[in-house]
Amino acid sequence: MKIAQYGTALVVIHAIVHGLHGLAHVEIPVPLSILQSLFVGIVIYAIPIIAVVLLWTQFYRIGSWLLLGSMAASVLFGIYNHLIVITPDHVSQVSFEGWGLLFQITAILTLIVDGFGCWIGIWALKTFQQPEKII
């Protein structure tokens, strides 16, 4: 139950931070490709919500895997697009002025929040998959 509560809180924070980052993308503008948009819509937004719903049900193990997978994929997506490949989405290419400040802050916050999401997913899997001791 505690894992479901932490997972829910994390996914709400995740949605807020990514929503603000998406707003900065639109306002600057820093457009995403169709594939990037699909990834964001499915992996970064939809799957964490599905994962949290499942954490509250008998399918909590599937929810734990979905949470871990979506958060890990989100971290890797953010590292690659904001810190590795030099495109308009890279933090070095966006000014700190206006919406750029929100973009810069949320680009880093997404990594931190989603890193915590990975930790919660791992914690959930370890907790839920404790083998029963045979005496």
N, C-alpha and C positions, 0 to 999 in steps of 0.2 A: 504494500500500500504506500509506504514512504517513497519507494522508487517511482511509482506512478505520479505521486505529488511532485517530486523533484523533476521528473521528466516533463510533466505538464508545464510547470513554471519555466523550465528551460526553453521549451518549444514556444511559449508565449513571448519570452524575451527574444528568442531567435527570430520569430516572425516580425517583431517590432524593429529590431536592428536591420534585418534584411529588407523590410519594407521601406525604412528610411534610406537605406543604401540605394534601393531601386528608384526612389523618388529623386535622389541626387543624380542617378544615371539619366533619368528623363529630363530633368531641368538643365543639366550642363550643356548639351546632351552627350552622353557616351552610349551609343546604341549597341545592342547585342545582336549577334547573328541569330538566324532562326533556330539553329541547333542549341546555341547558348540559351536562348529564351525557353526552349523546351526543357532543357536541363534544369534551369532555374524553376520553372513552373512545376515540374514533376518532382525532382529530387530535393530541391531546397524548400519548396512550399508544401506540396501535397503529401509526400511520404512522411515527413515528421508529424503531421497532423494525424495521419492514419496510424502511425506508430504509437502515438500517445493514446489514441482511442483504444488500441489493442492492449496497452499496458494496464488498462482498467478492467480487462476481461480475462477469460480463461486462456486467451491467446497471447498472454503477456510475453512469452518467449519470442514469438514472431515479432511482436512490438519492439522488444529489446534489440533484436537483430536489425529491424528496419531503422530504429533510432540510431544505432551505431553506424550502420551503412550510410544513411543519409547525411549524418553529421561528418563522417570521415570524407565522404565524397565532396561535401560542401567546403571543408577545410582545404582539400587538394585543389578544388576548382578556384578558390580564392587565392591560394598561394600562387598557383600557375598564372592566373589572369591579372592579379594585382601586383605580384612581386617578381615574376620570372620573365614572361614574354613581354617584350616592349610593344604595346599597342596603345590606343587611346584609353584603354581600361587600366593600364599600369599606373600605380600611384605617382610615379615620377612625371607622368604626362598630364596630370590634373593639377591646376593651380589651387592654392589654399584660399583663394578669394571666393566670396559668394557661396554657391552650392558646393564648390570644391572642398571647402572645409568639412562639410557634412560627409562628402564622399570619402575624404581621407580618414576621418575619425571612424566612420562606419566600416570602411574596408578593414581596418585593424580590429574593431570590435567584433565583426563577423568571425574572424579567426579565433578570438578568445572565447566567445560564446559557444561556437561550434566545437572548440576543443573541450570545453566543459561537457557538451553534449556527448562527445565520444567517451569521456570518463563515465558519465551516467550510464551509457549503453554498456560499457564493459562491466561496471559495477552490477548492473541489472543481470547480465548474463552470468557473472560469477555467483551471484546470490541465488538466481533461479535454477542454476545447473549444478548445485551442490549434490554430489552423489550421496545416495542413502548408504549409511554404514550398516553392514551386515554383521551381526554379532553371532 
